[in-house]
Amino acid sequence: MDTLRSIETFVRAVEHGSIAAGARQIGITAAAASQNIQRLETTLGIRLLSRSTRSMALTDAGQLYYNAVKDILRDLELAKSSITEFQGEPQGRLRIACSAAFGRNVIADMIPPFMRRYPRISVELITTDNPIDHITENIDISIRFKQQLEPGMIARHIARVPILFCASPDYLARAGRPTQPEELSHHACLTFRVPASGRMLGWGFLRDGLRFEPDITPTVNSNDIDALARLAVGGAGIARLGAFVAQPLIDSGQLEALFTGHATSEGAVTADIEPLDFYVSYQDKHAMTHKLRVFVDYLVEVMPEEWKMA
């Protein structure tokens, strides 16, 4: 078991770029991690890492050894989970990465009841819109909107969330209220930049079964949906927000929703707002452990009924 611990320390140090970062990942001190790696090198009779006070790099032998052992820890975790599944009691750590605003405003509220139902599962929730790597970051499952999905992952649709275009009463009094998406080109627009691609998330609408994006003039870009909501409340312009962010602000009178009807006062048919689809994703079928399966089933169970429509 000491050798296994040393292998784990070595692998985490390589994955996270330093012995100190790897040590934090497994909950030990940097000094203890360094000793573990030294013991492993002594056992093998080779130097795995070239390290100085400022840097660390794999030796040629270290690269070969890392390639040979990097999947061992994951395989052992899967084996442990298989035994747990056989015993009928899901347990262990569940590391979840989630889109930031959805994680803060939706998933965080769903986790406490899940943990009461499965008290032997411990949860780590990482809220981020940055790209993630399930292997190097030890992510069991990620919850992402469609434009964030990583290629090659298994993905399951869990929610179709309504999108609301919103602005403050003050802004609408100053700039006027658009009644058609095409009128957005004359307004200040607060847009979300997707960290994975660096591109602005499109403002999609559906009319007569066809999707289109009107021309808009971005006045503020941000990689944080909650920040865009606060900017809209402050009167900076129109924001595109998920219902889980927008609705409380609308209910409190801080924001007003746009394009909510199906016809303008002049009788012209307006467009429907394209919803936001969320998925759970994981690496492959072998990653579907018992604890992961019960979590996915739980999410599908507790999502609001109006979000479950395909």
N, C-alpha and C positions, 0 to 999 in steps of 0.2 A: 504493500500500500504506500510505503515511502517513495518507491520508484514511480508509482502512478501520480502521486502528488508532485513529484519533481517534473514529470512529463507535463502535467497540467500547468505548472508554473512557467515552464519553457514555452509552451504553446501560447499561453495568454500574453507573455512578454512579446513574442513575435507579432501576434495579432494586433496588439495595442501600441506597438512601437517603442516600448521601453519596459524595463523591469519594474519600475515604480508603478506605471499604469497597469501592467498585468497584475501586480500585487494587489492593487486597489480592487480589481475586478473579482478576485477570489477571496478578498477580505483578510490579507496578511500584510505584514510590513515589508518594505522594500528590502531590508536586510535579510529577513527570512526567505524572501523570494530568491535573492542572490545566492544564499546558502543552498537552497534546493537545486538551483541550476548547477552550481559547482559540484554538488554531490552526483548529479546526473552525468556531468562531464567526466568526473573521476570514475564512475562505474563503467562508462563507455570507453574511456581511455582516449577521448578526442575533445577538442575544443569546439563547442557549438556556436558560441557568440564571441565576436571581437567587441570589447566594450571599453569605453573610457569614461571620464567624468561627464562628458557631454553627449556621447553618442553610443549607439549599439548597432551592430550589423551581424548578419548571419555569415558564418564561414561557409566554404563550399560543403564541408561535411555537415554543418548545421542545416543547410538548405535541404540536403538529401534526407536528413533525419526528420526535419519538420514535415516534409512531404509525406514521409512514411507514417508519422504518428498523429497528424493534425485531425484526422477523423476518428481517432480512438475515443476521445472524450465524448463526442456526439453519439457514437455507437454504444458506449457504456450507458449514457443517459437514456437512449432508446430502449436498451435491454432492461434497465431498471423500470422504465415506464411500462414495458410489456409485462413484467412480473406483477407490478402494481395493478395493471388492468386485469390480469388473471385473478388477482385477489379481490377485485371489485371495488377498490377504493382509490380514486385519483389523488395524487399527492405530488409534492415537489414544487420547485419554483417555476412560475409561468412568466416569461419575460415578453411583454407586449409593447410594440411600437405603434403609435397612432398619430394620424394627422392632428396637428396641435389644437385647433379650435374644437374639433369633434371630440378629441380626448378630454379636453378641459370641461366642455359643456354637456357632453352626453355620456361617454364611456366611464368617466370618473364616478358618476352617480350610480352606474350599474355594477361597479365592482364590489362595494360592501355587501349587498345581498348575495352575490356570487360566492364571496368568501365565507359568509355564514352558512351557505348551502354546502360548501366543500371546504371545511376548516383546515384540512391538511394541505391545501394548495396555498402557497405564498405568491403574491403578485408583485411584479415590478412593471410600472407603467412609464413608458418614455414617450412624451408628447413632442413631436418634431415634424416639420414639413421638409426637412433635408433628406437627401437620398440615404437609404439604409442598406446595409449588407447583413442578411440574416445569419450568415456563418461567422464572419469576423466579429460581429457585435452580439453574438449569442442570442438572437431574436427568435423566439418560438413562433410568433405570429405577428403580422402587421395588419393594421386597419387603415386603408387608404382610399381616397376618392380616385375615380377612374384615371385621371390624368397623372396620378402619382404611382400607378402600378409598375413594379419592376418586371422586366422581361424574364420569361422562363419560370415564373412562379405559378403555383396553383392558386387560383382565385375563386372565391365564392361570393356571390352578391348577397348583401345582407340588408341594404336599406336604399330607398330612393327618396331623398330628402328634398322637399320643396325649396326653391330659391326665391328670395324676395329682393326686389330693388327698392332701396329706401333712401330717404333724405329727411333732414330735420324740417320742422315747420318753418323755421327761420329761413333756411335756404330756399324752400319752395316759394315763400313770400317774396323773396328777392329775385329769384331766377325764373319763376314760373314752374308749372307742373307739366312734364311731358306726358302725352297720352298715347304716343306711338313710339316704338323702339327707335325709329329713324330720327326722332327729335333729340335723342341722347347726344348727337354730334354737336348740339348747341349748349351742352351742359358740362360742368366740371365733374369728372368721373374719377372715382377712387378705386384703383385696380390692384389685384393680387398678382404678385410675381411668383411663379412656381420655382422653388429653389433647385429642383432637380434639373430643369431645363433652362432656367433663367428667362423663360417666356411668360408674358402676361396671360393669365387665365381668361379665355374668351368669354364674352357675354352672349350666350346662345339663346335664341328664341326659335319657336316652332310656329309656322303659319302654313295652313293647308297641307300639313304633313311634311313640309320641307323645313330644314334647319337653316338659319342664317345668323350672322353676326353683324349688327349695325356698326357703322363708323362711329367711333367715340374719340374723345380728346382726354387722355389720361392727365390729370393734374397732380395726382399723388399715387405713387406705387409703393406697396409694402409687401413684405413676406409674412405678415401677421394679420389674420382676419379680424381678431379682436381689436387691434389697433385701427383698422379701417372702420370698424363700427364706431369707435370713439371719435374718429375724425368726422364721420357722418353726423353724429350727435352734435358735434361742435359747429356744424354748418359748413363744412369744407366742400361738400358736394354729394353726389349720388354714389352709393355703395351697393355691390352685389353680395348678399349675405345669405348663408344658410338659415333656414327657419329657426334652428336651435339657438342662433345668435340674435336674429332679428326680432323674433316674436316678443320676447320680454321687453325690448326697447319700444316696440310699437304699442304694446299694452300699457306701458307707462307714459305714453305720449311724447317720448323723446324722438321717435322717428315715425314717419308715415310711409306706408307701402304704396308703390306705383304699379301700374299695369295689372291691377287686380280684377278688372272687369273684362268682358268679352266683346264690348262694343263701346265706342266713344260716344260723346253727346251728339256728334254729327251722324252717327249710325255706321261709321266705318269699322270693319272688323279688325280688332287688334290681334296681337300674337300671344301665344302661350309662352311662359318662361320655361326654358329647359331645366329639368331638375338635376340634382347632384347625386350620382350613384356611388355608394360606398361598398367596399369589398373587404373580406378577410383573406389574407394570402399567407401561404407558407411554402417551404422550399420544395417538398415532394411528398409523395404518398407515405414514405417511411417516416416523415416528420409528424404524421398525424397520431400523436400519442393519446392516451386516455384523457389526460388533463386537458389537452388541446381540444379533443373532441367534445368534452362536456362544456368547455367554454364557448365554442362555436355554437353548439346547440342552445346554450343559454342566451347568447346574443340574439339568435333568431327568435327565440321565445319572447324576449322582453322588449324588442324593438316596437315602437308605436305601430299600431295596426295600419295607420294611414301611410307609413313608410314602407310597408311590405309589398305594396302593389308593384308588379313587374312592369 
